[in-house]
Amino acid sequence: MDIYQVEDLPKYRIIEFFKLHWGSPEMVISSGVYDCSSLDGFAVLNEGKIIGLITYIIKNTECEIISLDSTEEGKGIGTSLVQEVENLAKKKNCKIVKLITTNDNLLALKFYQKRGFILSRIIQNAVEEARKVKPEIPLIGNDGIPIRDEIEMVKVLR
C-alpha cells in the first residue's frame, strides 16, 4: 500500500474527493472551520485513484485528525493512514492525537477505540451550532440516528 502526502497530489483531486464524500471540502466542528483540501494529510491511491485520505492539524503538542475517509472498508487503509499520522505526530513531539466525530458515527467510534483512542469529551448539541455555518449537514445520520453531539476521542502517544 503506497501512502502519499496530499501536498504531492494535484489539489483538484483532493477537492473532488471531498466533494464526493462530504459535499464540500469544508469541515465544521467545534475545534474550528477547516478547508480540508488545504490541510496537511496523507492519501492512499489505487491505480491513480484516491481510495483513502486523512487530514490533520498540529497545535503545540496536540495533533488533531480532521478527516478520515476510506472508500474500501476492511483493507487496512484507514488503519495505515492513522498510523502514518501518529508516527508524524511523534516526530513532531506531540503528546496526544485527538479527533472529533458525531454521535451517529458508530463505525468511527468502534474503529478508533480498537486503535487505542478513548472517549474524552461529549459536546452536546455541537452539530446544531455547526449547521449555522454549514446548513447542509444532515439532521439524520447513520442508522437513522439524529446527528446532534460531537464526541472527542484522544490517544496518548508513547
C-alpha atoms as an extended CHARMM CRD file, in Angstrom:
* protein
*
       158  EXT
         1         1  MET       CA              0.0000000000        0.0000000000        0.0000000000  PROA      1               0.0000000000
         2         2  ASP       CA              1.5350000000        3.2760000000       -1.1130000000  PROA      2               0.0000000000
         3         3  ILE       CA              0.9000000000        6.3220000000        1.0440000000  PROA      3               0.0000000000
         4         4  TYR       CA              1.4440000000        9.8070000000       -0.3460000000  PROA      4               0.0000000000
         5         5  GLN       CA              1.4880000000       13.2180000000        1.2590000000  PROA      5               0.0000000000
         6         6  VAL       CA             -1.5120000000       15.1950000000       -0.0050000000  PROA      6               0.0000000000
         7         7  GLU       CA              0.7820000000       18.0570000000       -0.9980000000  PROA      7               0.0000000000
         8         8  ASP       CA              2.2520000000       15.7300000000       -3.6340000000  PROA      8               0.0000000000
         9         9  LEU       CA             -1.1510000000       15.2570000000       -5.3060000000  PROA      9               0.0000000000
        10        10  PRO       CA             -2.9930000000       17.7220000000       -7.5520000000  PROA      10              0.0000000000
        11        11  LYS       CA             -5.2250000000       19.8730000000       -5.3590000000  PROA      11              0.0000000000
        12        12  TYR       CA             -8.2170000000       19.4890000000       -7.6880000000  PROA      12              0.0000000000
        13        13  ARG       CA             -8.1910000000       15.7290000000       -6.9690000000  PROA      13              0.0000000000
        14        14  ILE       CA             -8.3090000000       16.3700000000       -3.2220000000  PROA      14              0.0000000000
        15        15  ILE       CA            -11.1960000000       18.8160000000       -3.6930000000  PROA      15              0.0000000000
        16        16  GLU       CA            -13.0700000000       16.3080000000       -5.8920000000  PROA      16              0.0000000000
        17        17  PHE       CA            -12.6090000000       13.6120000000       -3.2390000000  PROA      17              0.0000000000
        18        18  PHE       CA            -14.0850000000       15.8160000000       -0.5060000000  PROA      18              0.0000000000
        19        19  LYS       CA            -16.9680000000       16.9570000000       -2.7010000000  PROA      19              0.0000000000
        20        20  LEU       CA            -17.8130000000       13.3380000000       -3.4390000000  PROA      20              0.0000000000
        21        21  HSD       CA            -17.6430000000       12.1710000000        0.1840000000  PROA      21              0.0000000000
        22        22  TRP       CA            -18.6410000000       15.2720000000        2.1910000000  PROA      22              0.0000000000
        23        23  GLY       CA            -20.3890000000       17.5730000000       -0.2760000000  PROA      23              0.0000000000
        24        24  SER       CA            -17.5500000000       20.0930000000        0.0100000000  PROA      24              0.0000000000
        25        25  PRO       CA            -14.0150000000       20.3360000000        1.4040000000  PROA      25              0.0000000000
        26        26  GLU       CA            -15.3160000000       22.4400000000        4.3050000000  PROA      26              0.0000000000
        27        27  MET       CA            -15.4100000000       20.7280000000        7.7070000000  PROA      27              0.0000000000
        28        28  VAL       CA            -17.1930000000       22.4780000000       10.5580000000  PROA      28              0.0000000000
        29        29  ILE       CA            -16.5300000000       21.0840000000       14.0240000000  PROA      29              0.0000000000
        30        30  SER       CA            -16.2690000000       22.6090000000       17.4680000000  PROA      30              0.0000000000
        31        31  SER       CA            -12.4870000000       22.9940000000       17.1710000000  PROA      31              0.0000000000
        32        32  GLY       CA            -12.8530000000       25.1670000000       14.0620000000  PROA      32              0.0000000000
        33        33  VAL       CA            -13.8650000000       25.5320000000       10.4360000000  PROA      33              0.0000000000
        34        34  TYR       CA            -11.4300000000       23.8730000000        8.0710000000  PROA      34              0.0000000000
        35        35  ASP       CA            -10.8920000000       23.6890000000        4.3340000000  PROA      35              0.0000000000
        36        36  CYS       CA             -9.7570000000       20.0660000000        4.2960000000  PROA      36              0.0000000000
        37        37  SER       CA             -8.3090000000       20.4540000000        0.8030000000  PROA      37              0.0000000000
        38        38  SER       CA             -5.6990000000       22.8520000000        2.2200000000  PROA      38              0.0000000000
        39        39  LEU       CA             -4.7240000000       20.7890000000        5.2760000000  PROA      39              0.0000000000
        40        40  ASP       CA             -1.7460000000       18.5000000000        5.6530000000  PROA      40              0.0000000000
        41        41  GLY       CA             -2.5170000000       14.8540000000        5.2160000000  PROA      41              0.0000000000
        42        42  PHE       CA             -1.8660000000       11.5300000000        3.5930000000  PROA      42              0.0000000000
        43        43  ALA       CA             -3.6190000000        9.5940000000        0.8500000000  PROA      43              0.0000000000
        44        44  VAL       CA             -3.6800000000        6.0260000000       -0.3950000000  PROA      44              0.0000000000
        45        45  LEU       CA             -4.0330000000        5.5820000000       -4.1480000000  PROA      45              0.0000000000
        46        46  ASN       CA             -5.0690000000        2.5850000000       -6.1950000000  PROA      46              0.0000000000
        47        47  GLU       CA             -4.3900000000        2.8530000000       -9.9340000000  PROA      47              0.0000000000
        48        48  GLY       CA             -4.1430000000        6.6200000000       -9.5600000000  PROA      48              0.0000000000
        49        49  LYS       CA             -7.4850000000        6.9360000000       -7.7380000000  PROA      49              0.0000000000
        50        50  ILE       CA             -7.6760000000        8.1610000000       -4.1300000000  PROA      50              0.0000000000
        51        51  ILE       CA             -9.1290000000        5.3550000000       -2.0010000000  PROA      51              0.0000000000
        52        52  GLY       CA             -8.1860000000        6.7430000000        1.3990000000  PROA      52              0.0000000000
        53        53  LEU       CA             -7.4590000000       10.2140000000        2.7550000000  PROA      53              0.0000000000
        54        54  ILE       CA             -6.6530000000       11.6400000000        6.1770000000  PROA      54              0.0000000000
        55        55  THR       CA             -6.1090000000       15.2760000000        7.1260000000  PROA      55              0.0000000000
        56        56  TYR       CA             -4.7590000000       16.7200000000       10.3590000000  PROA      56              0.0000000000
        57        57  ILE       CA             -3.5220000000       19.8320000000       12.1010000000  PROA      57              0.0000000000
        58        58  ILE       CA             -0.8450000000       20.2160000000       14.7500000000  PROA      58              0.0000000000
        59        59  LYS       CA             -1.1650000000       22.7970000000       17.5220000000  PROA      59              0.0000000000
        60        60  ASN       CA              1.6080000000       22.8150000000       20.0900000000  PROA      60              0.0000000000
        61        61  THR       CA              1.7990000000       19.2430000000       21.4040000000  PROA      61              0.0000000000
        62        62  GLU       CA             -1.5680000000       18.0960000000       20.0310000000  PROA      62              0.0000000000
        63        63  CYS       CA             -2.2990000000       16.5560000000       16.6740000000  PROA      63              0.0000000000
        64        64  GLU       CA             -5.9460000000       16.6310000000       15.6400000000  PROA      64              0.0000000000
        65        65  ILE       CA             -7.2730000000       14.3830000000       12.9100000000  PROA      65              0.0000000000
        66        66  ILE       CA             -9.7830000000       16.4990000000       11.0000000000  PROA      66              0.0000000000
        67        67  SER       CA            -10.9800000000       13.9450000000        8.4580000000  PROA      67              0.0000000000
        68        68  LEU       CA            -10.5030000000       10.2840000000        7.6090000000  PROA      68              0.0000000000
        69        69  ASP       CA            -12.1570000000        8.5400000000        4.6790000000  PROA      69              0.0000000000
        70        70  SER       CA            -11.6220000000        5.1570000000        3.1100000000  PROA      70              0.0000000000
        71        71  THR       CA            -13.6050000000        4.0080000000        0.1120000000  PROA      71              0.0000000000
        72        72  GLU       CA            -12.6560000000        0.3570000000        0.6190000000  PROA      72              0.0000000000
        73        73  GLU       CA            -13.5410000000       -0.9300000000        4.0820000000  PROA      73              0.0000000000
        74        74  GLY       CA            -11.6720000000       -3.7060000000        5.8590000000  PROA      74              0.0000000000
        75        75  LYS       CA             -8.4310000000       -3.4840000000        3.8670000000  PROA      75              0.0000000000
        76        76  GLY       CA             -6.3210000000       -1.6340000000        6.4310000000  PROA      76              0.0000000000
        77        77  ILE       CA             -6.4060000000        1.6870000000        4.5890000000  PROA      77              0.0000000000
        78        78  GLY       CA             -7.8120000000        3.7050000000        7.4940000000  PROA      78              0.0000000000
        79        79  THR       CA             -5.5150000000        1.9850000000        9.9710000000  PROA      79              0.0000000000
        80        80  SER       CA             -2.4640000000        2.7130000000        7.8220000000  PROA      80              0.0000000000
        81        81  LEU       CA             -3.4180000000        6.3700000000        7.4750000000  PROA      81              0.0000000000
        82        82  VAL       CA             -3.9930000000        6.8000000000       11.2280000000  PROA      82              0.0000000000
        83        83  GLN       CA             -0.6380000000        5.1250000000       11.9320000000  PROA      83              0.0000000000
        84        84  GLU       CA              1.0480000000        7.4810000000        9.4750000000  PROA      84              0.0000000000
        85        85  VAL       CA             -0.3840000000       10.4940000000       11.3190000000  PROA      85              0.0000000000
        86        86  GLU       CA              0.5690000000        9.0280000000       14.7050000000  PROA      86              0.0000000000
        87        87  ASN       CA              4.1510000000        8.4490000000       13.5320000000  PROA      87              0.0000000000
        88        88  LEU       CA              4.3950000000       12.0060000000       12.2290000000  PROA      88              0.0000000000
        89        89  ALA       CA              2.8740000000       13.3740000000       15.4600000000  PROA      89              0.0000000000
        90        90  LYS       CA              5.5400000000       11.5530000000       17.5000000000  PROA      90              0.0000000000
        91        91  LYS       CA              8.2790000000       13.0330000000       15.3080000000  PROA      91              0.0000000000
        92        92  LYS       CA              6.7660000000       16.4920000000       15.9190000000  PROA      92              0.0000000000
        93        93  ASN       CA              6.8140000000       15.8340000000       19.7000000000  PROA      93              0.0000000000
        94        94  CYS       CA              3.0410000000       15.7100000000       20.0570000000  PROA      94              0.0000000000
        95        95  LYS       CA              1.7520000000       14.1850000000       23.2920000000  PROA      95              0.0000000000
        96        96  ILE       CA             -1.6960000000       13.2410000000       22.0090000000  PROA      96              0.0000000000
        97        97  VAL       CA             -3.6600000000       12.6330000000       18.8510000000  PROA      97              0.0000000000
        98        98  LYS       CA             -7.2860000000       13.6580000000       19.0720000000  PROA      98              0.0000000000
        99        99  LEU       CA            -10.3100000000       13.8070000000       16.8210000000  PROA      99              0.0000000000
       100       100  ILE       CA            -13.9650000000       14.6930000000       16.8500000000  PROA      100             0.0000000000
       101       101  THR       CA            -16.7410000000       12.5510000000       15.4590000000  PROA      101             0.0000000000
       102       102  THR       CA            -20.5040000000       12.7390000000       15.7250000000  PROA      102             0.0000000000
       103       103  ASN       CA            -22.8160000000       10.6990000000       17.9250000000  PROA      103             0.0000000000
       104       104  ASP       CA            -24.2550000000        8.7760000000       14.9520000000  PROA      104             0.0000000000
       105       105  ASN       CA            -20.8840000000        7.5970000000       13.6570000000  PROA      105             0.0000000000
       106       106  LEU       CA            -20.8050000000        4.2240000000       15.3800000000  PROA      106             0.0000000000
       107       107  LEU       CA            -18.3190000000        2.8380000000       12.8460000000  PROA      107             0.0000000000
       108       108  ALA       CA            -15.8330000000        5.5860000000       13.7140000000  PROA      108             0.0000000000
       109       109  LEU       CA            -16.3380000000        5.0580000000       17.4470000000  PROA      109             0.0000000000
       110       110  LYS       CA            -15.6190000000        1.3590000000       17.0190000000  PROA      110             0.0000000000
       111       111  PHE       CA            -12.7060000000        1.9280000000       14.6250000000  PROA      111             0.0000000000
       112       112  TYR       CA            -10.8600000000        4.4250000000       16.8120000000  PROA      112             0.0000000000
       113       113  GLN       CA            -11.4230000000        2.5770000000       20.0970000000  PROA      113             0.0000000000
       114       114  LYS       CA             -9.9300000000       -0.5650000000       18.5630000000  PROA      114             0.0000000000
       115       115  ARG       CA             -6.8410000000        1.5420000000       17.7910000000  PROA      115             0.0000000000
       116       116  GLY       CA             -6.3240000000        2.8250000000       21.3190000000  PROA      116             0.0000000000
       117       117  PHE       CA             -8.4080000000        6.0220000000       21.3380000000  PROA      117             0.0000000000
       118       118  ILE       CA            -10.6220000000        6.7510000000       24.3280000000  PROA      118             0.0000000000
       119       119  LEU       CA            -13.7310000000        8.9030000000       24.6690000000  PROA      119             0.0000000000
       120       120  SER       CA            -12.6350000000       12.1170000000       26.3320000000  PROA      120             0.0000000000
       121       121  ARG       CA            -15.5000000000       14.5860000000       25.9860000000  PROA      121             0.0000000000
       122       122  ILE       CA            -19.0470000000       14.9170000000       24.7070000000  PROA      122             0.0000000000
       123       123  ILE       CA            -20.0020000000       18.2930000000       23.2800000000  PROA      123             0.0000000000
       124       124  GLN       CA            -23.7770000000       18.3450000000       23.4570000000  PROA      124             0.0000000000
       125       125  ASN       CA            -25.6830000000       19.9290000000       20.5660000000  PROA      125             0.0000000000
       126       126  ALA       CA            -22.4270000000       20.9210000000       18.8460000000  PROA      126             0.0000000000
       127       127  VAL       CA            -23.7560000000       19.9080000000       15.4400000000  PROA      127             0.0000000000
       128       128  GLU       CA            -26.6430000000       22.3480000000       15.7990000000  PROA      128             0.0000000000
       129       129  GLU       CA            -24.0210000000       25.0980000000       16.0880000000  PROA      129             0.0000000000
       130       130  ALA       CA            -22.0890000000       23.6890000000       13.1140000000  PROA      130             0.0000000000
       131       131  ARG       CA            -25.2420000000       23.7990000000       10.9700000000  PROA      131             0.0000000000
       132       132  LYS       CA            -25.3380000000       27.5840000000       11.4260000000  PROA      132             0.0000000000
       133       133  VAL       CA            -22.1130000000       27.6810000000        9.3950000000  PROA      133             0.0000000000
       134       134  LYS       CA            -22.7580000000       24.6590000000        7.1460000000  PROA      134             0.0000000000
       135       135  PRO       CA            -26.5330000000       24.1460000000        6.8650000000  PROA      135             0.0000000000
       136       136  GLU       CA            -26.1530000000       21.1460000000        4.5510000000  PROA      136             0.0000000000
       137       137  ILE       CA            -25.0690000000       18.9480000000        7.4840000000  PROA      137             0.0000000000
       138       138  PRO       CA            -27.8720000000       16.3780000000        7.5950000000  PROA      138             0.0000000000
       139       139  LEU       CA            -30.2460000000       16.1070000000       10.5390000000  PROA      139             0.0000000000
       140       140  ILE       CA            -30.2810000000       12.3150000000       10.4430000000  PROA      140             0.0000000000
       141       141  GLY       CA            -27.1220000000       10.2550000000       10.1390000000  PROA      141             0.0000000000
       142       142  ASN       CA            -26.0460000000        6.6420000000       10.0900000000  PROA      142             0.0000000000
       143       143  ASP       CA            -28.6610000000        4.0540000000       11.1120000000  PROA      143             0.0000000000
       144       144  GLY       CA            -31.3530000000        6.7430000000       11.3540000000  PROA      144             0.0000000000
       145       145  ILE       CA            -29.6770000000        8.3610000000       14.3870000000  PROA      145             0.0000000000
       146       146  PRO       CA            -30.2490000000       12.1230000000       14.7550000000  PROA      146             0.0000000000
       147       147  ILE       CA            -26.9040000000       13.9390000000       14.4380000000  PROA      147             0.0000000000
       148       148  ARG       CA            -26.6170000000       16.2030000000       17.4960000000  PROA      148             0.0000000000
       149       149  ASP       CA            -23.4920000000       15.8030000000       19.5510000000  PROA      149             0.0000000000
       150       150  GLU       CA            -19.7670000000       15.6670000000       18.9590000000  PROA      150             0.0000000000
       151       151  ILE       CA            -17.5880000000       13.1370000000       20.6780000000  PROA      151             0.0000000000
       152       152  GLU       CA            -13.9240000000       13.9290000000       21.2190000000  PROA      152             0.0000000000
       153       153  MET       CA            -11.5640000000       10.9780000000       21.3120000000  PROA      153             0.0000000000
       154       154  VAL       CA             -7.9000000000       11.0340000000       22.2980000000  PROA      154             0.0000000000
       155       155  LYS       CA             -4.9120000000        8.7540000000       22.2110000000  PROA      155             0.0000000000
       156       156  VAL       CA             -1.8530000000        9.4110000000       24.3270000000  PROA      156             0.0000000000
       157       157  LEU       CA              1.3280000000        8.8670000000       22.3210000000  PROA      157             0.0000000000
       158       158  ARG       CA              4.1070000000        6.8700000000       23.9610000000  PROA      158             0.0000000000
